């Protein structure tokens, strides 16, 4: 089964952009902690980190479904790739 993100530059750049947004939010949380900012403000910024990561995960999964999973199903490996995606979903909701 193929591993890694297909090298479609548009998709890769979109995912990297989302990761950088999450990193920016996390850097802000760290600075806020270092400066002793108000707890609720830190929580709001932390929630932004989590939302950015969830959004990124969704984009990576979407890309995986339309590329890797679709290709493996065409090759007759449906059970294997469906099980792989189900394990990801279990972790996400577990």
N, C-alpha and C positions, 0 to 999 in steps of 0.2 A: 504494500500500500504506500502511495507517495506521502512524503513527510514535508512539512514546511508550507509557507504561504506561496502560492503561485506568483511568479514574478511580474504580474501585471503592475506596472509602475503606478498607475492611477490608484489602484486599490491599496498598494503598499504605502504610498504617500498619504492617503487618507487615514490609514491605520496609524502610521507614525505620527501624524498630526494629532490624532486623538490621544495617543500615549504622551506626547509632549504637553498637551493640555493638562492631563492628569498629573504629570510631574510638576508642572507649574503650581497647581493647586496644593500638592503635597509639600513643595518647598515653602509655600505660604503658611501652611499649618505649622511646619517646623519653626519658621521665624516667629509666628505668633506665640508658640509655646516658649521659645527662648526669651521673648519679651514680656511674658506673663500677661498676655492679652486675656480679655474676658472669656470665660469658659464657653458660653453660648456662641460667641463669635467663632471660636475654634471649632466647635461642633458643626456649625454651618459650613465652614470651609472644608472640614473633614467629609461631610456629606457630599460636597462638590467633587472631592477626589473619588469617592465611591461611585457617584453617578457617572463620572468621566470614564472610569474603568469598566463599569457595566456597559456603557455605550460602546466602548472599544471591544469588549468581549462579544457583544452582539454583532458587530461588524465583522469580526474575525470568523465567528460561527457562520454568519450568512455567506461569507466568501467560501468557507470550507464546504458548505452544503451545495452551492452552485458549481463548485469546481471539483474538488477531491471526491466528495460523496457521490455526486452525479456520475463522475467517471468510473468510480469503483462499482456502482450499481450496474452500469452498462457492461462491465467486465464480469458480472455475476457474483460480486462480493457484497451483496446487499446486507446479509446478516451481520457480517463483520463490521461494516461501517455504521450500521444502525446501532449496534451494541456500543460502539465507540462513542457515538453522539449521546446515547442514553446515559452513559457513565458521566459525561460532562454535565448533562442536565441534572443528574442526581447530586453532583457536587455543588452545582449552582443553587439548588433548592434545598439541599440537605443541611 
